[in-house]
Amino acid sequence: MDYNDAMKNRVKRLEGQLRGVLKMMEDNKDCKDVITQLSASRSAIDRAIGLVVSSNLVECIQDAEDQENKEASINEAVQLLVKSR
């Protein structure tokens, strides 16, 4: 799969967000603020997973040569999405 720059940038933003959470912990910030940022990070990760799975699904369907392969690819992508939850 080709991971485009938008996907990579999304993960880089997540990395920065998680570093920020760690800094908040090191600075003994209020737990409500830390939890808020962790929840935001989790949501961003979920969106990144959805983007990767949906892109993968499109690629798999385009690459599949027959109907049976398409159905298997769709099922695999759905399982990836379910597993991410």
N, C-alpha and C positions, 0 to 999 in steps of 0.2 A: 504494500500500500504506500502511496505517496502522501507523506504528511506535509501539507503546504505551510507556508509561512504564517498564515492566520492561526492554524492549529498550534504551531510551535510558540507563537507569541502569546496565545492564551495560556499555555503551560508556564511560560516565563512569568506572566503576571501572577499566576497561582503561586509560583515559587517565591516571588516577592511578598505576596500576601502572607504566606506561611512564615517567612522570615520576620515579618512584622508582628505576627502573633507570638513568635518565640521572644522577640524583643520586649513585647508587652509583659510576658511572663517573667523575663529576667528583671524587668523594672517593677515587678510586683503590682501591676495594674489590677484594677477591680475585676473580679471573676466574671461579672456580667458583661464587661467590655470584651474580655478574652473569648467568652462563649459566643458573643455576637459575631466576632471576627471568624471564629472557627466555623460557625454555622454558614457564614457567607462563603468561606473557603469550600465547605462541603457542597454548597449549591453550585459554585463555580466548577468544581470537579465533576459534578453530575452533568452539567451542561457540556463540559469538554468530552465526557464519555459519550453522551448522546451525539455529539458532532462526529466523533470518530466512528461510532457504530453506523450512523446514517451514511457517512461517506463510504464506509466499507461496504454497506449494503448496495449502494448504487454501483460501486465498482464491481462487486461480485455478480450482480445481475447483468451488467454489461458484458462481463467476461464469460459468463456461463453460456455454453453452446446449445444446450437443450433444456427443455422444461424441467426435467428431473433435477438437473444441476442447479437451476434457478431456485426451485423449491428448497433444496438442501441449503443453498446459500442464505436464503431468507430465514429459514429455521435457525441456522447457525448465528446469524446476526441478532435474531430475537433472543436466543439463549444468552448471548453476550450481554445484551441489554438487561435481561432479567438477573443475570449473575451480578451485575454492577449495583443492583439495588440492595 
